[in-house]
Amino acid sequence: MSFKGFTRAVARAPQSFRHKFNMGEQIEDPVYEDAERRFKELEIEVKKLSDESKRYSGAVNGMLSHQIGFAKAMEEIFKPISGKMSDPNAAVPEDNPEGIEACEQYKAIVAELQEALKPDLALIDEKIMAPCQELLKTIGYIRKMSTKRNHKKLDLDRHYNTYKKQETKAKPQPKDEERLYKAQAEMEVAQQEYDYYNDMLKNQLPLLFTLEAQFVQPLFVSFYFMQLNIFYTLYNRFQEMKIPYFDLNSDIVETFHFKRGNVEEQCDSLTITNFKVGYSKAKLEMTRKKYGAGGAPGMQSPTSPGTPGAPSGYDPVTGQPIYQSSQPGYGSPAAAGYAGSPAGYAGAVPGYAGAAVTSPGAYGAQSPQPAGYGATMTPTAYPGSFQSPDAAAAPPAYTTGVPMQTPVQPQPTPAVETVTALYDYQAQAAGDLSFPAGAVIEVVQRTADPNEWWTGRYNGQEGVFPGNYVQVHKQ
């Protein structure tokens, strides 16, 4: 935009706002407004015809190219996967010769059709699209003239409002008289320019509409017959297509289901189609952690309790460590007979001494009962009770010399770690844990990597779940 045009745009800006908000007096011409409306409709229709004809030509050409590519893809599918020449099974014919031949014939037919329709598609570009583009250029020139007419209308409204403002003053001054004459002269010049462009458009737009009707109507007729010729060529060529592989007389859906058979069931029965890499890795890691130290279930390691090589500190029956203590075991010679109770520790706290786990003693032996601090209890033999040969002897006093020990406080159990589900998860295989979004899951075992599978418990069920589906609670 030049500097002169910029100054005019600034001068017209106030009047443009008044025109948008319908403020002040404005000049109206119903005849031109009707012609302007018809002109806009003409511009829209011509542009639509040009765009639709271009889209149709591209769609037909694209459809034929797609069919050729589809035939090539089906031909590759029907061909077998090539193997090594040293493989004796590679020479076994596993392909579909009939399907490959049908694809080649169909590809040849479509390629021939594409070549046959090229003149018709080029005719659409030449007889429809090119004239529409020429008409759109002419409409663009007329649109510029209409814009100039609208600018002159704004100038006329602006000068007219200025003239009316100076004319309606109650007590005009000499300077006001001068402004009035100047506004009147500018209004007359603006009126002449506006009338020139307005009358020219009102007189020539109807002629344009007449020529437009004589121009566009043959284009629609030509476009109709061009489409008819294209559809007729496609119909006849495909109607004459005689490929034995295709049964064109039967129903398409029934033929499809008949040829399909039980392919879906065969694919679902393959293990590889249901294989999940992440789930299998998690199962493998869990198996390694579970059987890595002790071997398979039911087998014992060389250092496990109950084996000949087991250390002497483990009980051969229960497999638990034996805490060495000065207290005699059940049924030992120093123990009393039936209902006999050994004396308590001198100064020891009852209940906190490590109990020895041994094999069951003789009949009549009783577990030692804790006595009071410093009290000495002697065994009492009941009539008819069975006693060992040394039962008559009093048990030796406990003089272990163990110092006074304070009670050991039981260690608190660690808090159960929980996580919150961020999304719904449905079990995909046996061993998976299903849960809804927002569920609180108790973690049984997890790793530091959230992309692995963790083990948890929810609603009494235990299973594995993806770690990136949950959020860990901070302790």
Residue pairs with C-beta under 8 A, 6 or more apart in sequence:
1 9
8 151
11 158
12 151
12 154
12 155
12 158
14 158
15 154
15 155
15 157
15 158
15 161
16 154
17 23
18 24
18 157
18 161
19 26
19 154
19 157
24 157
24 161
25 157
25 160
25 161
25 164
26 157
27 153
27 156
27 157
27 160
27 194
29 198
29 202
31 202
32 149
32 198
32 201
32 202
35 201
35 202
35 205
35 206
36 146
36 205
38 205
38 209
39 139
39 142
39 146
39 205
39 208
39 209
42 139
42 208
42 209
42 212
43 136
43 139
43 143
45 216
46 132
46 135
46 136
46 139
46 212
46 216
47 132
47 136
49 128
49 132
49 216
49 219
49 220
49 223
50 128
50 129
50 132
50 133
50 136
53 124
53 128
53 129
53 132
53 223
54 125
54 129
56 124
56 227
57 121
57 124
57 125
57 129
60 117
60 121
60 230
61 114
61 117
61 121
64 110
64 113
64 114
64 117
65 114
67 106
67 110
68 107
68 110
68 111
68 114
71 103
71 104
71 106
71 107
71 110
72 103
72 107
74 99
74 103
75 99
75 100
75 103
75 104
75 107
78 95
78 96
78 99
78 100
78 103
79 95
79 100
80 94
80 95
82 90
83 89
83 90
84 90
98 244
98 245
99 245
101 245
102 243
102 244
102 245
102 246
105 243
106 241
106 243
109 237
109 238
109 241
112 237
113 233
113 234
113 237
116 233
116 237
117 230
117 233
117 234
120 226
120 229
120 230
120 233
121 230
123 226
124 223
124 226
127 219
127 222
127 226
128 219
128 222
128 223
128 226
131 215
131 219
132 219
135 212
135 215
135 216
142 205
142 208
145 197
145 200
145 201
146 201
148 197
149 194
149 197
149 198
149 201
152 190
152 193
152 194
152 197
152 198
153 194
153 198
155 190
155 193
155 194
156 187
156 190
156 191
156 193
156 194
158 190
159 183
159 186
159 187
159 190
160 187
160 190
162 183
162 186
162 187
163 180
163 183
163 184
163 186
163 187
166 172
166 176
166 179
166 180
166 183
167 180
169 176
172 180
247 255
267 273
268 274
274 429
276 428
276 429
278 451
278 452
278 453
278 466
279 428
279 429
279 432
279 453
279 464
281 452
281 453
282 452
282 453
282 464
283 431
283 453
283 464
285 447
285 452
285 453
286 445
286 455
286 464
289 445
291 297
293 301
294 300
294 301
294 304
295 301
300 306
300 307
302 309
303 309
303 310
303 311
304 310
304 319
305 314
305 315
305 316
305 318
305 319
305 320
306 316
306 317
306 319
310 316
313 321
313 322
314 320
314 321
314 322
315 321
315 322
315 357
315 358
317 359
318 357
320 357
322 356
322 357
322 358
323 354
323 355
323 356
325 353
325 354
325 356
326 398
326 400
326 402
327 342
327 353
327 356
327 368
327 398
328 334
328 335
328 342
328 395
329 335
329 356
329 358
329 361
330 358
330 360
330 361
330 365
330 367
331 360
331 361
331 362
331 365
332 361
333 388
333 390
334 342
334 390
334 395
334 396
335 342
335 361
335 365
335 368
335 395
336 342
336 366
336 379
336 391
336 395
337 364
337 365
337 379
337 381
337 385
337 386
337 387
337 388
337 391
338 363
338 364
338 365
338 366
338 381
338 382
338 385
338 386
338 387
339 366
339 379
339 380
339 382
339 385
340 365
340 366
340 379
340 380
340 381
340 391
340 395
341 366
341 368
341 369
341 371
341 377
341 379
342 368
342 377
342 379
342 395
342 398
343 371
343 375
343 376
343 377
343 378
343 395
343 397
343 398
344 350
344 370
344 371
344 372
344 373
344 374
344 375
344 376
344 377
344 398
345 353
345 398
345 400
345 402
346 374
346 397
346 398
346 399
347 373
347 374
347 404
348 402
348 404
348 405
349 405
349 406
349 407
350 370
350 371
351 370
352 405
352 407
352 408
362 386
362 388
363 386
364 385
364 386
364 387
371 377
376 397
378 394
379 391
379 394
379 395
381 387
381 391
381 392
415 475
416 442
416 443
417 442
417 443
417 446
417 472
417 473
417 475
418 440
418 441
418 442
418 443
418 473
419 440
419 441
419 443
419 456
419 470
419 471
419 472
419 473
420 438
420 439
420 440
420 441
420 470
420 471
420 473
421 435
421 436
421 437
421 438
421 439
421 440
421 441
421 469
421 470
422 437
422 469
422 470
422 471
423 437
423 469
424 435
424 436
424 437
425 432
425 433
425 434
425 435
425 465
425 466
425 469
426 434
427 433
427 434
427 463
431 463
431 464
432 463
432 464
432 465
433 441
433 456
433 457
433 458
433 461
433 462
433 463
433 464
433 465
434 461
434 463
435 441
435 458
435 465
439 458
440 458
441 456
441 457
441 458
441 465
441 470
442 456
442 457
442 458
443 454
443 455
443 456
443 472
444 455
444 456
444 457
444 462
445 454
445 455
446 454
446 455
446 456
446 467
447 454
447 467
449 467
450 467
450 468
451 466
451 467
451 468
452 467
453 464
453 465
453 466
453 467
454 464
454 465
454 466
454 467
454 470
455 462
455 463
455 464
456 462
456 463
456 464
456 465
